[in-house]
């Protein structure tokens, strides 16, 4: 089998096009009129492979596509010609996000390019593939056209949505044809929308034993505005008849039902990460997490975990539910007590021996074991401040592994707790998706200086500084949030691995994110850790004055006490000073 991949692309002088398949980069040949092509054999590319085009100038890649292409063609054909289009970012790129393709515009069986439906390959001599992400769940894309094979504009030929938002159709073509794409009602096939502009014209009938793949034609449907409504809530507020004194992951299902009834399609949740530091009500602030990856134990639904709803359970539940406000300390203490009893019993042992538990631990090992050890050390020392933990104050993977082995039961409990929480949240997410409701997560800009993240990766944070906000009409003293600032230069060295892992974990649960204080990714108000007042901060990044420069102008940096100074010294560049604002 041979495959001829073609691309219509007008390069600038000195530029070339290369085809990338996995890690391989293969130069393409220029033909004429902006046509680039390459001939591959069966060893070079296989069904299901992903490929992309790159623009190269002087040996360097200067432009890449927005999305990859997928090679998908039946092996019965001896020769395949793929006519591709360069995939730049389209104006409607937002509709390719999972919030739309997998949820709001979800196909009836959930098929999408992220979760493709398995179908027998079309054996026609012409395969057409188009993107159409704005097609609603009750609609499909069809093709109508001229000629005997297409039914002389009287028949709708449905395209497959197996890799939505890309639609595919395989046809046997023996004569030239004109055609248009249409949007139809999936049940009645009634045409709801015709493509605008002139007809597409197909004049070339493929030779025998050849399949022509026309990929990524951009249909010209009229603009279809989408308007959606949603609600933002903290999970702890979703108290229901089933919950145990506080809103739980299980209660998200009730909120989804309400959202569907009221015509809403998005539910935004406040941060759901574990904030347990002192086991008191002071831990209730959701933006000061002890881990950027672990879920908060308070959101566990005890009966679903296996806790028996006996008389004692019902009495305690009734007592907590009767309170006018959430008793944070009582709820969390009771839940941990009941979960520890479950963990020590037969149900806990059965869960720990399950292949699902082993798979969870393996796929989350980078953060799970450090978090579990951190939690045990916090409980043992009565403080999350790891600087007070003696020989465990400085993190090392070797010491953590040894501690986990010596305290296997205690460490195992926190791993087990996260396993149960993960399963319950995934169940709620699946329920929301099946009902066409997207979940939006909240990503705080700050990380606590006494968190697992700061203990495990201190090099990624400026622990000598604090994030905040400058003074304004609402806060004359400025704001000091207490979070360490990020060491972006160090993070760049491993291609922001910590951020990528954090976003990847959140993506397991959420279809979209609200990024708290997104401006902090570009510049942050940074206050040296020895000060409490936000007045003593400066913007980072910023260019400080050197001490010599200031002294030459008659200033005396470093003089004064407390906040009665003109300049604040840069915490990482000695004798360099930022002016007070």
C-alpha positions in Angstrom: 0.0 0.0 0.0 1.2 3.5 -0.8 0.0 6.7 0.7 0.4 10.1 -1.0 -0.2 12.9 1.5 -0.7 16.3 -0.1 -1.0 19.8 1.4 -1.9 23.1 -0.2 0.2 25.7 1.5 1.9 28.9 0.2 5.2 29.3 2.0 7.5 32.3 2.1 10.9 32.4 0.4 13.3 30.0 2.1 10.6 28.0 3.9 9.9 24.3 3.5 7.2 21.9 4.8 7.9 18.8 6.8 5.6 16.0 7.8 5.8 14.9 11.4 4.6 11.4 12.4 5.4 10.8 16.1 9.0 11.7 16.6 9.9 11.4 12.9 10.1 14.5 10.7 10.1 13.8 6.9 10.7 16.7 4.4 7.9 17.1 1.8 8.4 17.9 -1.9 7.1 21.0 -3.5 5.2 20.4 -6.8 3.5 23.6 -8.1 0.9 26.2 -7.2 1.5 25.8 -3.4 1.1 22.0 -3.5 3.4 20.0 -1.2 3.3 16.2 -1.2 5.1 13.1 0.0 4.8 9.4 -0.9 4.8 6.9 2.0 4.6 3.1 2.1 2.9 0.9 4.6 5.9 0.9 7.0 5.9 4.7 7.2 2.3 5.3 8.4 -0.4 3.1 9.8 -4.1 3.3 10.4 -4.8 5.4 13.4 -1.5 7.3 13.4 -1.4 11.0 14.1 0.5 13.4 11.9 1.0 17.1 11.5 2.7 19.6 9.2 5.4 22.1 10.2 6.9 25.1 8.4 10.7 25.0 8.5 13.1 27.9 7.9 16.9 27.5 8.2 16.5 24.2 10.0 14.1 25.6 12.6 10.4 25.0 12.9 8.8 28.5 12.7 5.1 27.5 12.5 3.0 24.6 13.7 -0.6 23.6 13.2 -3.2 24.1 15.9 -4.3 20.4 15.9 -3.0 17.1 14.6 -4.4 15.0 11.7 -5.4 11.4 12.1 -4.7 8.9 9.4 -7.7 6.7 9.0 -8.3 4.6 5.9 -9.3 1.0 5.1 -6.4 -1.3 4.3 -8.3 -2.9 1.5 -7.3 -0.1 -0.9 -3.8 -0.4 -2.5 -3.3 3.3 -2.9 -4.5 6.2 -0.8 -4.3 9.9 -1.7 -4.9 12.3 1.3 -5.6 15.9 0.5 -5.1 17.8 3.7 -5.7 21.4 4.7 -3.4 23.3 7.1 -5.1 23.4 10.5 -4.8 26.9 11.8 -6.8 28.0 14.9 -10.4 28.8 13.6 -12.6 31.6 14.9 -14.8 29.0 16.6 -12.0 27.1 18.3 -13.8 27.3 21.7 -16.4 24.8 20.5 -13.7 22.1 20.1 -13.2 22.1 23.9 -14.4 19.1 25.8 -17.1 21.2 27.5 -18.9 21.3 24.1 -17.8 18.2 22.2 -18.2 15.8 25.2 -20.9 17.6 27.2 -23.0 20.5 26.0 -23.2 19.3 22.3 -22.6 15.7 23.4 -23.5 13.0 20.8 -26.2 10.6 22.0 -23.7 7.8 22.6 -20.9 10.1 23.8 -18.7 9.5 20.8 -16.0 12.2 20.1 -12.5 12.4 18.9 -11.4 11.9 22.5 -13.6 8.8 22.8 -14.1 7.6 19.3 -16.8 5.1 18.4 -15.5 1.9 16.7 -16.9 1.6 13.2 -16.2 -0.5 10.2 -14.2 1.6 7.8 -16.0 2.9 4.7 -14.8 1.1 1.6 -15.8 3.8 -0.9 -13.3 5.3 -3.3 -13.9 8.8 -1.9 -13.8 9.7 1.8 -14.7 13.2 2.9 -13.9 14.5 6.4 -15.1 17.9 7.7 -15.1 19.8 11.1 -18.5 20.9 12.4 -18.2 21.5 16.1 -21.3 23.6 16.6 -23.8 20.9 15.6 -26.2 20.4 18.5 -26.9 17.0 20.1 -30.2 16.4 18.4 -28.7 17.3 14.9 -26.5 15.6 12.4 -24.5 16.6 9.3 -25.6 15.4 5.9 -24.4 15.7 2.3 -26.7 16.3 -0.7 -25.6 16.7 -4.3 -25.9 16.0 -8.0 -25.6 12.8 -9.9 -27.0 9.4 -9.7 -24.9 8.3 -6.7 -26.0 11.3 -4.6 -29.7 11.2 -5.6 -29.8 14.4 -7.6 -30.2 16.7 -4.5 -33.1 14.7 -3.2 -31.4 12.4 -0.8 -29.5 13.2 2.4 -26.4 11.1 3.0 -25.5 11.2 6.7 -21.9 11.7 7.8 -20.6 9.6 10.8 -20.1 11.4 14.1 -17.8 8.7 15.5 -15.0 11.3 16.0 -17.1 14.4 16.7 -16.6 17.3 16.0 -15.2 15.8 12.8 -17.7 14.2 10.5 -16.8 11.5 7.9 -18.5 9.9 4.9 -17.4 7.3 2.5 -18.8 7.3 -1.0 -18.5 5.3 -4.3 -18.1 8.0 -7.0 -18.0 7.2 -10.7 -18.7 10.7 -12.1 -18.1 14.4 -11.4 -20.5 15.9 -8.9 -21.5 19.1 -7.1 -22.5 18.9 -3.4 -23.3 20.8 -0.2 -23.3 20.0 3.4 -26.5 20.4 5.4 -27.5 20.2 9.1 -30.5 17.9 9.7 -32.7 16.8 12.5 -31.2 13.4 13.5 -34.6 11.7 13.9 -36.5 13.0 10.9 -33.6 14.0 8.6 -35.4 17.2 7.9 -32.9 19.8 6.7 -32.6 22.6 9.2 -29.7 24.5 7.6 -28.0 24.7 4.2 -24.3 25.5 3.7 -23.8 29.0 2.3 -21.9 30.0 -0.8 -21.2 28.2 -4.0 -21.4 24.4 -4.3 -18.4 22.2 -3.8 -17.3 20.7 -7.1 -15.7 17.3 -7.4 -14.3 16.5 -10.9 -11.7 13.8 -10.3 -12.8 10.2 -10.1 -10.0 8.1 -8.4 -8.4 5.4 -10.4 -9.1 1.7 -9.6 -7.8 0.5 -6.3 -7.3 4.0 -5.1 -9.1 5.9 -2.3 -9.1 9.7 -2.3 -9.4 11.3 1.2 -10.6 14.9 1.1 -9.7 16.0 4.6 -10.7 19.1 6.7 -12.9 20.9 4.2 -14.3 23.9 6.1 -18.1 24.0 5.6 -19.6 27.5 5.4 -22.7 27.2 7.6 -24.3 30.4 8.8 -23.0 31.6 12.2 -24.9 29.8 15.0 -24.6 31.8 18.2 -24.7 29.8 21.4 -25.9 31.2 24.7 -25.6 29.3 27.9 -26.4 29.9 31.6 -24.8 28.4 34.7 -24.3 28.7 38.4 -21.3 28.9 40.7 -21.5 27.2 44.1 -19.2 25.7 46.8 -19.8 22.0 47.2 -20.1 22.3 50.9 -23.3 24.3 50.4 -25.1 21.5 48.6 -26.6 19.9 51.7 -29.4 17.4 50.8 -31.4 14.7 52.6 -28.6 12.2 51.7 -25.6 14.3 52.9 -23.9 14.1 56.3 -23.9 17.6 57.6 -22.2 19.2 54.6 -22.6 19.2 50.8 -20.9 16.2 49.2 -19.8 15.0 45.7 -22.9 12.9 45.6 -25.0 16.1 45.9 -23.6 17.4 42.6 -26.1 15.1 40.9 -29.0 16.9 42.5 -27.6 20.2 41.4 -27.3 18.8 37.9 -30.9 17.8 37.9 -31.9 21.3 38.9 -29.7 22.8 36.3 -31.3 20.7 33.6 -34.8 21.7 34.7 -33.9 25.4 34.7 -32.1 25.3 31.3 -28.5 25.7 32.6 -25.6 23.9 31.0 -22.6 24.8 33.3 -21.9 24.3 37.0 -18.9 26.0 38.5 -17.5 24.7 41.7 -15.3 26.5 44.2 -11.9 24.7 44.9 -12.4 21.1 46.1 -8.8 20.3 47.2 -8.0 19.2 50.7 -7.4 22.2 53.1 -6.9 20.2 56.3 -4.1 21.7 58.3 -5.2 21.9 62.0 -8.5 19.9 61.9 -10.3 23.1 63.0 -12.7 25.5 61.4 -9.7 27.7 60.4 -9.1 25.1 57.6 -12.4 25.9 55.9 -11.0 28.5 53.5 -11.1 26.7 50.1 -8.3 28.8 48.5 -5.6 27.6 50.9 -5.2 24.0 50.1 -2.7 21.5 51.7 -2.4 19.9 48.3 -3.0 21.0 44.7 -4.0 17.4 43.8 -5.7 15.8 46.7 -9.5 16.1 47.2 -11.1 17.2 50.5 -12.3 14.3 52.7 -15.3 16.3 53.8 -16.9 15.7 50.4 -17.1 12.0 50.7 -20.5 10.3 50.7 -20.3 7.8 53.5 -23.0 5.2 52.5 -21.5 5.0 48.9 -18.1 4.3 50.5 -19.6 1.4 52.4 -20.5 2.9 55.8 -23.5 1.2 57.3 -26.5 3.4 57.8 -27.3 2.0 61.3 -29.1 3.8 64.2 -25.9 5.5 65.4 -25.1 6.8 61.9 -28.7 8.1 61.4 -28.7 9.8 64.8 -25.4 11.6 64.2 -26.5 12.5 60.7 -29.7 14.0 62.0 -27.9 16.0 64.6 -25.5 17.5 62.1 -28.2 18.2 59.5 -30.3 20.0 62.1 -27.7 22.7 62.7 -28.4 26.1 61.1 -24.8 26.2 59.8 -22.2 23.7 58.9 -20.1 22.5 61.9 -16.9 22.1 60.0 -14.9 20.5 62.8 -17.7 18.0 63.9 -18.5 16.9 60.3 -14.8 16.2 59.4 -14.0 14.5 62.7 -17.1 12.2 62.3 -16.3 11.4 58.7 -12.7 10.6 59.4 -13.7 8.4 62.3 -16.2 6.4 60.3 -13.9 6.1 57.3 -11.0 4.8 59.5 -13.4 2.1 60.9 -14.3 1.2 57.3 -10.7 1.1 56.2 -9.8 -1.3 59.0 -12.7 -3.7 58.3 -13.4 -6.2 55.5 -14.7 -3.6 53.1 -11.6 -1.5 53.3 -9.4 -4.6 52.9 -11.4 -5.7 49.8 -11.0 -2.2 48.3 -7.2 -2.2 48.9 -6.9 -5.6 47.1 -8.9 -4.5 44.1 -7.2 -3.9 40.7 -9.0 -0.5 40.6 -7.2 0.6 43.8 -3.8 -0.6 42.5 -4.4 1.3 39.2 -5.3 4.4 41.0 -2.2 4.4 43.2 0.1 3.7 40.2 -1.4 6.5 38.1 -1.2 9.0 40.9 2.0 7.9 42.6 3.9 11.2 42.0 1.6 13.2 44.3 -0.4 10.5 46.3 2.4 9.0 48.5 3.9 12.4 49.4 0.4 13.7 50.3 -0.4 10.7 52.4 3.0 10.9 54.3 2.5 14.6 54.7 -1.0 14.0 56.2 0.4 11.5 58.7 3.3 13.8 59.7 0.9 16.7 60.1 -1.3 14.6 62.4 1.7 13.3 64.4 3.3 16.8 64.9 0.0 18.6 65.2 1.1 21.1 62.5 1.5 21.3 58.7 4.6 23.4 59.2 7.2 20.9 57.9 10.0 23.0 59.2 9.0 21.7 62.6 9.2 18.0 61.6 12.8 17.3 62.5 14.5 14.9 60.1 11.5 14.9 57.8 11.6 18.7 57.5 13.4 18.5 54.2 11.7 16.3 51.6 13.4 13.3 50.0 11.8 10.5 48.1 14.0 8.0 50.0 12.9 9.2 53.4 9.2 9.4 52.3 9.3 5.8 51.1 10.9 4.6 54.3 8.4 6.5 56.4 5.5 5.0 54.4 6.8 1.5 55.0 7.2 2.1 58.7 3.7 3.7 59.0 2.0 1.6 56.3 -1.5 1.5 57.9 -1.7 5.3 58.6 -0.3 6.2 55.2 -2.5 3.7 53.5 -5.6 5.2 55.0 -5.0 8.6 53.3 -4.3 6.8 50.0 -7.6 4.8 50.4 -9.5 8.0 51.2 -8.4 9.6 48.0 -9.3 6.5 46.0 -12.8 6.6 47.3 -13.1 10.4 46.8 -11.8 10.1 43.2 -14.4 7.4 42.4 -17.3 9.4 43.8 -16.3 12.6 42.0 -15.9 10.7 38.7 -19.4 9.3 39.2 -20.8 12.7 39.7 -18.9 14.0 36.6 -20.2 11.2 34.5 -23.8 11.9 35.7 -23.4 15.6 34.7 -22.0 14.8 31.3 -24.8 12.3 30.6 -27.3 15.2 31.3 -25.4 17.7 29.1 -24.0 19.8 32.0 -20.4 20.8 32.0 -18.4 21.2 35.2 -16.1 24.1 35.6 -13.3 24.0 38.2 -11.7 26.7 40.2 -7.9 26.9 40.1 -6.4 29.1 42.8 -3.3 31.1 41.9 -1.8 30.6 45.3 -0.2 27.6 47.0 0.2 27.4 50.8 3.7 27.7 52.1 2.9 24.8 54.5 1.5 22.5 51.8 2.6 19.2 50.3 3.6 21.1 47.1 6.0 23.5 49.0 7.4 20.6 51.0 7.9 18.3 48.0 9.0 21.0 45.5 10.5 24.0 47.4 12.6 24.9 44.4 9.5 25.8 42.5 8.4 28.5 44.9 9.9 31.8 46.3 9.4 30.9 50.0 11.1 34.2 50.9 8.2 36.1 49.4 4.4 36.4 49.6 1.8 37.2 47.0 -0.8 39.9 47.4 -2.2 43.1 45.9 -1.0 46.7 46.0 -2.9 49.4 48.0 -6.1 50.8 46.4 -9.3 52.5 47.4 -10.6 49.3 49.0 -7.5 48.3 50.9 -5.2 51.2 51.9 -2.7 48.8 53.4 -2.7 46.6 50.3 -3.3 42.9 50.6 -1.0 40.1 51.8 -2.3 36.6 50.9 0.5 34.8 52.5 1.2 32.4 49.5 4.7 32.1 48.2 5.3 33.4 44.7 6.3 31.1 41.8 9.8 30.5 40.6 8.9 30.6 37.0 12.5 30.4 35.8 13.0 27.1 37.6 9.6 25.8 36.4 10.6 26.5 32.8 13.6 24.1 33.2 11.4 21.0 33.2 8.7 22.5 30.8 6.4 23.4 33.7 6.0 19.8 34.7 4.3 20.7 38.0 1.7 22.9 36.3 1.1 20.4 33.6 0.5 17.7 36.2 -1.8 20.0 38.1 -3.9 20.9 35.0 -3.9 17.3 33.9 -5.3 16.2 37.3 -8.0 18.9 37.2 -8.9 17.9 33.6 -9.9 14.4 34.9 -12.9 16.1 36.6 -13.5 19.4 34.9 -14.4 20.5 31.4 -13.3 24.2 31.9 -11.4 26.2 34.5 -11.8 29.5 36.3 -8.2 30.6 37.0 -8.2 32.7 40.1 -6.2 35.9 39.6 -5.0 35.0 36.1 -3.0 38.2 36.0 -0.7 36.5 38.4 0.7 34.3 35.7 2.1 37.5 34.0 3.0 39.7 37.0 2.4 39.4 40.8 2.5 41.8 43.7 5.4 40.3 45.7 6.0 41.1 49.4 9.2 40.0 51.2 8.3 37.4 53.9 9.5 39.6 56.8 6.7 42.1 56.2 3.0 41.8 56.8 1.8 45.0 55.2 0.9 44.9 51.5 2.5 48.4 51.3 6.0 46.8 51.3 5.5 44.9 48.0 6.6 45.4 44.5 5.6 44.0 41.1 7.4 40.9 39.9 8.7 40.9 37.2 10.1 44.4 37.5 13.5 46.0 37.0 14.9 47.2 40.3 17.3 50.1 40.7 20.9 49.2 41.7 22.1 50.7 45.0 24.9 52.6 43.2 22.4 54.2 40.8 20.2 55.3 43.7 23.1 56.6 45.8 24.4 58.6 42.8 21.0 60.3 42.8 21.3 61.2 46.5 19.1 58.5 47.9 20.0 56.2 50.8 18.4 52.9 50.2 18.2 50.7 53.3 17.7 53.6 55.7 14.5 53.8 57.8 12.5 51.3 59.9 9.4 49.2 59.3 7.2 50.7 56.5 8.9 54.1 56.8 11.3 53.5 53.9 11.4 54.8 50.3 12.7 51.5 48.8 12.3 47.8 49.4 15.3 45.5 48.6 14.8 42.8 46.0 14.7 39.5 47.9 16.9 37.7 45.4 19.2 40.4 44.1 21.4 42.0 46.7 21.6 45.8 46.8 18.9 46.2 44.2 15.8 48.2 45.2 12.2 48.6 44.3 10.5 52.0 44.9 7.6 52.0 47.3 4.2 52.5 45.7 
